[in-house]
C-alpha cells in the first residue's frame, strides 16, 4: 500500500544522527517525526528571514509623501 505522505531519504553524518536520536528519545517520539519537526522549524525560520529581507527593502524605499492614509485606502476599497 502506498504511503499517505511523501517520503524523503536523508543521509546524515554520525554526530547529526546521534543528536537527532537523543532528541527523539528525550521527547519519546520517532526519528522521522523529530526530523520532520526540526525541518518544519528550519523552514519557518528560513521563511522569516526571507520576509525580513523583503520588509527591510520596503522600509528602505518607503516614501511617506507618496503613502496613502488609512482613510484613503479604505475609501478606495469601497468603490
N, C-alpha and C positions, 0 to 999 in steps of 0.2 A: 504494500500500500504506500503511495507517495506521501511524503511529509507534508504536514499542513503549512508550515512556514519554510521559506527558502533557507538553505544551509550554506555555510561558509566553512572551509577548512583553513586553519591557520597554523603555521609553523612558528613556534616560539623558542627563543633561547632558553636554556635551562633555568637561569635565575628568574626570568619573567614567568615561566611556567610555575616554578615553586612559589613565587609571590602570589600568583593567581590562585593556586591550590590552597595556600594558607588563608587567603581572604574568603574563599568559598567555604572552607571548613569552619572558619570562625563564625560565619553567618548561617551555617547549616544549609547551604544551597549547593547546587551542582556547578561544576566548572563552566559549563556552557551558559548557565543563567548569569553567573557572576561576570563572565566575559561580555555577555550581551549588555548587562547593566553598565559596566565600565565603558563600553563602546558608545552607548547612548549618552552617557555623561560627557565623554570626549567630544562627540558630535555637537552637543548643545553648547559646549564651551567654544568650539571652533566657530559655530554659527554666531554666537555672541560677539566674538572678536571681529568677525567679518562685518556684522551690523554696526559695530562700534566704529570701524573704519569709514563706513558709509556716513554715519552720523557726524563724525569729525569733519568729513569733506563738506557736508551740507552746512554745518556750523561755520566752517571757514569761508564759504562762499555766500552766506546769508546776507542779504541787503535789506535792512529794516525799512528803508524808504520805499521799497517795492512790495513789501509784505501787505497782505490784506488783514483787516481787523477781524475779530471773531464775528462781529455783526455782519460785515461784508461777505464773509464766507457763507454764513447761513442764509443770508438774503439771496445769494446767487443759487443756492441749492433748492430753494422753494420754487424757482422759476421753471 
